[in-house]
Amino acid sequence: MFEAFALQIFGKDRLDRIGVSVKEIGFCLGSLIKPKFMLQQPSDNKLINEASVANIYFYLYKFSLQRLQQFLESKSMTLLLAYYF
């Protein structure tokens, strides 16, 4: 669902050029918008999935300079930020 939306917005060519996978940006977008839904999704490694969703969710809701730095170092998150602002 989130992957299709990201493809519609950014296009496969732009994502490839930037070096962001469709799966990665879909996961980041889903974790920001619907973290509970993302936690319910099947995953190969449930613990890593839960930690990743929580980290992405905390970028917005538990501000710190360290989290801001991690946010800006992520190509997927920076691309989403640029699109929405």
C-alpha positions, 0 to 999 in steps of 0.5 A: 500500500505505502510502496504503491503510493511512494511509486506514484509520487516519486516514480521508479526512475527518481528512486533509482537515481537517488538510490532509495528502494521502493521497499525502504521508502514504503516502510519509512512512510508507513512507519511515520503515518501508521506505525501500528499497522506496520507493526502488524505486518509479517516480517522475516525478523519481527524484533528488527521490524519493531525496533525500526518502526519505533525509531522512525516513529520517534523521529517525529514524536520524541525530538532530539538532535541525535534523532534529527541527525539520523533522520537527515542521514536517511535518504528515504526520510530526507526524500519524504521530508522534501516532498511534504515541505 
